[in-house]
């Protein structure tokens, strides 16, 4: 089972990812840049990499940059579909 966090879950592509994620992928956290932005969301700075295999990013260029830095620091795989970079 791949354990993933999703940044940008409230957007159009984030919703598509939630719908299309295969059974082998478990979305364990929704990552937000704003506190209490959506249920089950955590701030990127509060995200734990302990049981996380990948951070999936479909957000904005600014958020993508922050997420990439977090992934490098925490040695976590990063998958981004952010456009407009």
N, C-alpha and C positions, 0 to 999 in steps of 0.2 A: 504494500500500500504506500503510495506517495502522499506525504503530508505537505500541504501547501497553505500559504497565506495569500490572500488576494487583495491587492491595492487597486482601488477603482471599482469596487463591487457595485456601487450605486449608479454607475454609468451604464450606457447601452451595451458596451462590450463586456463589462463586468457581469451584467445580467445574463448575457449569452454564455459566458464561461460557466456560470453557475448552472445553467440549464444543460449545457453540452458536456460538462466534465464527466469523463468515464468513471465507472465504478472503482477503478484502481486509484483514483485521486480523491483524497479527503480534504476538503477545504476546512482547515481548523481555525483560522482567524480571518477576519475582515480587517484590513488595515486602513486607518483614516488619518488625515492630517488635522482633523478637528475633533476635539473631545466629544464623546457621545454623539457622533454624527449619525450612527445607525446602530441598531441592536447588534450585539456580539462584536462590536468593533473595538480595536485597540489602537493606540497611537503607535506609530512606527518606533519611537524611542522606547516604548514599553513592550514591544514584541520580543518573545523569547525564541531563540534559535535552537534550543535544546532538542526539540522533537519535530523540527521543521526541515524538510528536504529542499523546498524551493519557494521563492517569493515570486508570484505572478503579478505583473504590473500592467494595468491598462488605465493609466491616470494621465497626468499632464507632464510636460517636459520638466517642470520644476520638481514635482513629486518624484518623477523617475530618477532624477539625479540624486535626491536624498535616499531613495530606496537602493540604488546601486551602491552608494557609499556604505549603507547599512549592511548589504550583502557581502561586500568585500571585507568589512570589519569583522563580520560574524561567520565568514567562510560558508556562506549559504548560496546555493545556485540561484540564478536570476533569469527570469524569462519576461521580456517586455514586448508589448505590442503598442506602446505609446507612439503616437504620430506627432508630427510638428516639431521634431527635434532639430 
